Amino acid sequence: MAANRPDRQMRRRIAQMEALRALRADQARRRRRDNLAGGIALAAAVVAGFVLQLAVFGTNPTAEQLRTAEEGLQVPGASAAASPGNSAAIPSVDLARDKTFTGTLATNEGNIRVSLDGAKAPQAVAVFTTLAGEGFFTGKTCHRLTTAAAMGVLQCGSADGTGAGDPDYQWGPVENNPADGSYPAGTIAVARGQSTSSNGTQFFITWKDSTITQETGGYTIMGRVTGGMDVLRKIAEGGVKESGSRDGAPKIPVSIKSFTLTESTG
């Protein structure tokens, strides 16, 4: 029996070593799993931050863009998702190609004279002259006013007055967008959603010289104001309805009485 004691001790020693080896292997697996989970979490955080940056700026923000973000400002847009040319009602560009249209946006606060340039933005001008001719804008509101330091716009044409876009009336792409993001006072441009093919029935007018980030594709400039800038400035001076905000419903309610456009012959 005594002769067997070293063998038993050896077997216990081997068993202890195997148990220790198994424990260390298990600990290593746990560390790898924990590191992987931590890496995934970190990657997710990095991706989320990158997506957020893309959603707001598209690239590293400038100082002015940071100030705009801090003000809670969003660029002109409609909320519906994009679908390029998803409606048979989208008019042909040939209706406006190389043509100029002039007319009046009549509001409860006064008349604004406009000129739309079909040479630079034929699809946009075809859309808006057709909508105006059908009486679409009559009774619609200008639901949004922006009074930020770098951007001042009055936005109109939402189908339901809330700023939501019509998912059944979407078109694109963006035309005649300024590379430098400059939208001088009196610019008439098309509002859209996140995609450059999510133009709809909404438009905005800059009541002062404005700079709007172009990283996400910019906005179609389709025309300019030729008279009535005083009407726009009066609305802007009234401010935003929500106290302390620079972006929201205008304190002075604005409704469209009519929008008339005719082709200019000379």
HUZIKA-V589628 format. One record per pair of residues at least 12 apart in sequence whose C-alpha atoms are under 10 Angstrom apart, sorted by the first residue. I is the first residue (numbers start at 0). GAP is how many residues later the second one is. Records with the same first field share a line. If there is no record, write none. Layout:
I = GAP ; GAP
This chain:
53 = 161 ; 162
54 = 139 ; 160 ; 161
55 = 12 ; 13 ; 17 ; 18 ; 19 ; 157 ; 159 ; 160
56 = 12 ; 156 ; 157 ; 158 ; 159
57 = 155 ; 156 ; 157 ; 158 ; 159
58 = 154 ; 156 ; 157
59 = 155
60 = 152 ; 154
61 = 151
63 = 85 ; 86 ; 147 ; 148 ; 149
64 = 85 ; 146 ; 147 ; 148
66 = 81 ; 82 ; 83
67 = 80 ; 81 ; 82 ; 83 ; 144
70 = 77 ; 78 ; 174 ; 175 ; 176
71 = 76 ; 173 ; 174 ; 175
72 = 73 ; 74 ; 75 ; 78 ; 172 ; 173 ; 174 ; 175
73 = 72 ; 138 ; 173
74 = 71 ; 76 ; 78 ; 116 ; 117 ; 118 ; 137 ; 138 ; 139 ; 143 ; 144 ; 172
75 = 68 ; 69 ; 70 ; 75 ; 77 ; 78 ; 79 ; 87 ; 113 ; 114 ; 115 ; 116 ; 117 ; 126 ; 127 ; 128 ; 136 ; 142 ; 143
76 = 78 ; 86 ; 87 ; 88 ; 113 ; 114 ; 115 ; 116 ; 117 ; 118 ; 121 ; 122 ; 123 ; 125 ; 126 ; 127 ; 142
77 = 77 ; 80 ; 84 ; 85 ; 86 ; 87 ; 88 ; 89 ; 112 ; 113 ; 114 ; 115 ; 116 ; 120 ; 121 ; 122 ; 123 ; 124 ; 125
78 = 83 ; 84 ; 85 ; 86 ; 87 ; 88 ; 113 ; 114 ; 115 ; 119
79 = 83 ; 84 ; 85 ; 86 ; 87 ; 88 ; 89 ; 90 ; 112 ; 113 ; 114 ; 115 ; 118 ; 119 ; 120
80 = 84 ; 85 ; 86 ; 87 ; 89 ; 111 ; 112 ; 113 ; 114 ; 116 ; 117
81 = 83 ; 84 ; 85 ; 86 ; 87 ; 88 ; 89 ; 90 ; 110 ; 111 ; 112 ; 113 ; 114 ; 115 ; 116 ; 117 ; 118
82 = 84 ; 85 ; 86 ; 87 ; 88 ; 89 ; 112 ; 113 ; 114 ; 115 ; 116
83 = 85 ; 86 ; 87 ; 88 ; 89 ; 111 ; 112 ; 113 ; 114 ; 115
84 = 83 ; 84 ; 85 ; 86 ; 87 ; 88 ; 112 ; 113 ; 114 ; 115
85 = 81 ; 82 ; 83 ; 84 ; 85 ; 86 ; 111 ; 112
86 = 80 ; 81 ; 82 ; 83 ; 84
87 = 80 ; 81
88 = 38 ; 41 ; 79 ; 80 ; 81
89 = 33 ; 34 ; 36 ; 37 ; 40 ; 41 ; 79 ; 80 ; 81 ; 82 ; 110
90 = 32 ; 33 ; 34 ; 35 ; 36 ; 37 ; 38 ; 39 ; 40 ; 80
91 = 30 ; 31 ; 32 ; 34 ; 35 ; 38
92 = 25 ; 28 ; 29 ; 30 ; 31 ; 32 ; 33 ; 34
93 = 24 ; 28 ; 29 ; 32
94 = 23 ; 27 ; 28 ; 30 ; 31 ; 32 ; 34 ; 35
95 = 20 ; 21 ; 22 ; 23 ; 24 ; 25 ; 26 ; 27 ; 28 ; 29 ; 30 ; 31 ; 32 ; 33 ; 34 ; 167
96 = 20 ; 21 ; 22 ; 23 ; 24 ; 25 ; 26 ; 28 ; 29
97 = 19 ; 20 ; 21 ; 22 ; 23 ; 24
98 = 17 ; 18 ; 19 ; 20 ; 21 ; 22 ; 23 ; 26 ; 27 ; 164 ; 165 ; 166
99 = 15 ; 16 ; 17 ; 18 ; 19 ; 20 ; 22 ; 25 ; 123 ; 161 ; 162 ; 163 ; 164 ; 165 ; 166
100 = 13 ; 14 ; 15 ; 16 ; 17 ; 24 ; 25 ; 28 ; 122 ; 159 ; 160 ; 161 ; 162 ; 163 ; 164
101 = 12 ; 13 ; 14 ; 15 ; 27 ; 121 ; 122 ; 123 ; 124 ; 158 ; 159 ; 160 ; 161 ; 162 ; 163
102 = 12 ; 13 ; 26 ; 122 ; 123 ; 156 ; 157 ; 158 ; 159 ; 160 ; 161
103 = 121 ; 122 ; 123 ; 124 ; 154 ; 155 ; 156 ; 157 ; 158
104 = 27 ; 32 ; 33 ; 120 ; 123 ; 151 ; 152 ; 153 ; 154 ; 155 ; 156
105 = 32 ; 149 ; 150 ; 151 ; 152 ; 153 ; 154
106 = 31 ; 32 ; 33 ; 34 ; 35 ; 124 ; 147 ; 148 ; 149 ; 150 ; 151 ; 152
107 = 33 ; 123 ; 145 ; 146 ; 147 ; 148 ; 149 ; 150
108 = 122 ; 123 ; 125 ; 126 ; 143 ; 144 ; 145 ; 146 ; 147 ; 148
109 = 118 ; 120 ; 121 ; 122 ; 124 ; 144 ; 146 ; 147
110 = 116 ; 117 ; 118 ; 119 ; 120 ; 121 ; 145 ; 146 ; 147 ; 148
111 = 113 ; 114 ; 115 ; 116 ; 117 ; 118 ; 119 ; 120 ; 147
112 = 111 ; 112 ; 113 ; 114 ; 115 ; 116 ; 146 ; 147 ; 148
113 = 72 ; 73 ; 74 ; 109 ; 110 ; 111 ; 112 ; 113 ; 114 ; 145 ; 146 ; 147
114 = 72 ; 73 ; 107 ; 108 ; 109 ; 110 ; 111 ; 112 ; 146 ; 147 ; 148 ; 149
115 = 12 ; 13 ; 72 ; 73 ; 105 ; 106 ; 107 ; 108 ; 109 ; 145 ; 146 ; 147 ; 148
116 = 104 ; 105 ; 106 ; 107
117 = 104 ; 105 ; 145
118 = 57 ; 103
119 = 55 ; 56 ; 57 ; 100 ; 101 ; 102 ; 103
120 = 53 ; 54 ; 55 ; 56 ; 68 ; 99 ; 100 ; 101 ; 102
121 = 53 ; 54 ; 100
122 = 48 ; 49 ; 50 ; 51 ; 52 ; 97 ; 99
123 = 47 ; 48 ; 49 ; 50 ; 51 ; 52 ; 65 ; 66 ; 75 ; 76 ; 77 ; 96 ; 97 ; 98 ; 99
124 = 65 ; 96 ; 97 ; 98
126 = 44 ; 72 ; 73 ; 74
127 = 62 ; 72 ; 73 ; 74 ; 75 ; 94 ; 131 ; 133
128 = 130 ; 131 ; 132 ; 133 ; 134
129 = 131
130 = 70 ; 128 ; 129 ; 130
131 = 126 ; 127 ; 128 ; 129 ; 130
132 = 125 ; 126 ; 127 ; 128 ; 129
133 = 125 ; 126
134 = 122 ; 123 ; 124 ; 125
135 = 21 ; 23 ; 65 ; 122 ; 123
136 = 19 ; 20 ; 21 ; 22 ; 64 ; 65 ; 118 ; 119 ; 120 ; 121 ; 122 ; 123
137 = 19 ; 117 ; 118 ; 119 ; 120 ; 121 ; 122
138 = 18 ; 20 ; 22 ; 115 ; 116 ; 117 ; 118 ; 119 ; 120
139 = 16 ; 17 ; 18 ; 19 ; 20 ; 21 ; 114 ; 115 ; 116 ; 117 ; 118
140 = 14 ; 15 ; 16 ; 17 ; 18 ; 19 ; 20 ; 21 ; 22 ; 112 ; 113 ; 114 ; 115 ; 116
141 = 12 ; 13 ; 14 ; 15 ; 16 ; 19 ; 20 ; 21 ; 60 ; 61 ; 62 ; 107 ; 108 ; 111 ; 112 ; 113 ; 114
142 = 12 ; 13 ; 14 ; 15 ; 17 ; 18 ; 19 ; 20 ; 105 ; 106 ; 107 ; 110 ; 111 ; 112
143 = 12 ; 14 ; 17 ; 18 ; 19 ; 60 ; 96 ; 97 ; 103 ; 104 ; 105 ; 106 ; 107 ; 109 ; 110
144 = 59 ; 60 ; 61 ; 62 ; 90 ; 91 ; 93 ; 94 ; 95 ; 96 ; 101 ; 102 ; 103 ; 104 ; 105 ; 106 ; 107
145 = 60 ; 61 ; 90 ; 93 ; 94 ; 99 ; 100 ; 101 ; 102 ; 103 ; 104
146 = 60 ; 61 ; 89 ; 90 ; 92 ; 93 ; 98 ; 99 ; 100 ; 101 ; 103
147 = 62 ; 97 ; 98 ; 99
148 = 59 ; 61 ; 62 ; 97
149 = 58 ; 59 ; 60 ; 61 ; 62
150 = 31 ; 32 ; 33 ; 34 ; 55 ; 56 ; 57 ; 58 ; 59 ; 60 ; 61 ; 95 ; 96
151 = 31 ; 32 ; 33 ; 52 ; 53 ; 54 ; 55 ; 56 ; 57 ; 58 ; 59 ; 60 ; 81 ; 84 ; 94 ; 95
152 = 30 ; 32 ; 33 ; 34 ; 35 ; 36 ; 50 ; 51 ; 52 ; 53 ; 54 ; 55 ; 56 ; 57 ; 79 ; 83 ; 94
153 = 34 ; 49 ; 50 ; 51 ; 52 ; 53 ; 78 ; 79 ; 81 ; 82 ; 93 ; 94 ; 95 ; 96 ; 100
154 = 33 ; 34 ; 35 ; 36 ; 47 ; 48 ; 49 ; 50 ; 51 ; 93 ; 94 ; 95
155 = 34 ; 35 ; 45 ; 46 ; 47 ; 48 ; 49 ; 98 ; 99 ; 100
156 = 33 ; 34 ; 43 ; 44 ; 45 ; 46 ; 47 ; 98 ; 99
157 = 33 ; 42 ; 43 ; 44 ; 45
158 = 41 ; 42 ; 43
160 = 94
161 = 87
162 = 39 ; 86
163 = 29 ; 38
164 = 26 ; 27 ; 28 ; 33 ; 34 ; 35 ; 36 ; 37
165 = 32 ; 33 ; 34 ; 35 ; 36
166 = 31 ; 33
167 = 32
168 = 29 ; 30 ; 31 ; 32
169 = 22 ; 23 ; 27 ; 28 ; 29 ; 30 ; 31
170 = 21 ; 24 ; 25 ; 26 ; 27 ; 28 ; 29 ; 30
171 = 20 ; 23 ; 24 ; 25 ; 26 ; 27 ; 28 ; 48
172 = 22 ; 23 ; 24 ; 25 ; 26 ; 44 ; 46 ; 47
173 = 16 ; 18 ; 21 ; 22 ; 23 ; 24 ; 25 ; 43 ; 44 ; 45 ; 46 ; 47
174 = 14 ; 15 ; 21 ; 42 ; 43 ; 44 ; 45 ; 46 ; 47
175 = 13 ; 42 ; 43 ; 44 ; 45 ; 46
176 = 12 ; 37 ; 40 ; 41 ; 42 ; 43 ; 44 ; 45
177 = 33 ; 34 ; 35 ; 36 ; 39 ; 40 ; 41 ; 42 ; 43
178 = 34 ; 35 ; 36 ; 38 ; 39
179 = 31 ; 32 ; 33 ; 34 ; 38
180 = 29 ; 30 ; 31 ; 32 ; 33 ; 34 ; 36 ; 37 ; 38
181 = 27 ; 28 ; 29 ; 30 ; 31 ; 32
182 = 22 ; 23 ; 24 ; 25 ; 26 ; 27 ; 28 ; 29 ; 36 ; 38
183 = 21 ; 22 ; 23 ; 24 ; 25 ; 26 ; 27 ; 40
184 = 20 ; 21 ; 22 ; 23 ; 24 ; 25 ; 39 ; 40 ; 44
185 = 18 ; 19 ; 20 ; 21 ; 22 ; 23 ; 24 ; 37 ; 38 ; 39 ; 40 ; 41 ; 42 ; 43 ; 46
186 = 17 ; 18 ; 19 ; 20 ; 21 ; 22 ; 23 ; 34 ; 35 ; 36 ; 37 ; 38 ; 39
187 = 15 ; 16 ; 17 ; 18 ; 19 ; 31 ; 32 ; 33 ; 34 ; 35 ; 36 ; 37
188 = 13 ; 14 ; 15 ; 16 ; 17 ; 29 ; 30 ; 31 ; 32 ; 33 ; 34 ; 35
189 = 12 ; 13 ; 14 ; 15 ; 28 ; 29 ; 30 ; 31 ; 32 ; 33
190 = 12 ; 13 ; 14 ; 27 ; 28 ; 29 ; 30
191 = 26 ; 27 ; 28
193 = 22 ; 23
194 = 21 ; 22
195 = 20 ; 21 ; 22 ; 23 ; 24
196 = 20
198 = 20 ; 21
202 = 16 ; 17 ; 18 ; 19
203 = 15 ; 17
204 = 16 ; 18 ; 19 ; 20 ; 24 ; 27
205 = 18 ; 19 ; 23 ; 26 ; 27
206 = 18 ; 22 ; 23 ; 24 ; 25 ; 26 ; 27 ; 28 ; 29
207 = 21 ; 24 ; 25 ; 28
233 = 18
234 = 15 ; 16 ; 17 ; 18 ; 19
235 = 14 ; 15 ; 16
236 = 13 ; 14 ; 15
237 = 12 ; 13 ; 14 ; 15
238 = 12 ; 13
239 = 12
240 = 12
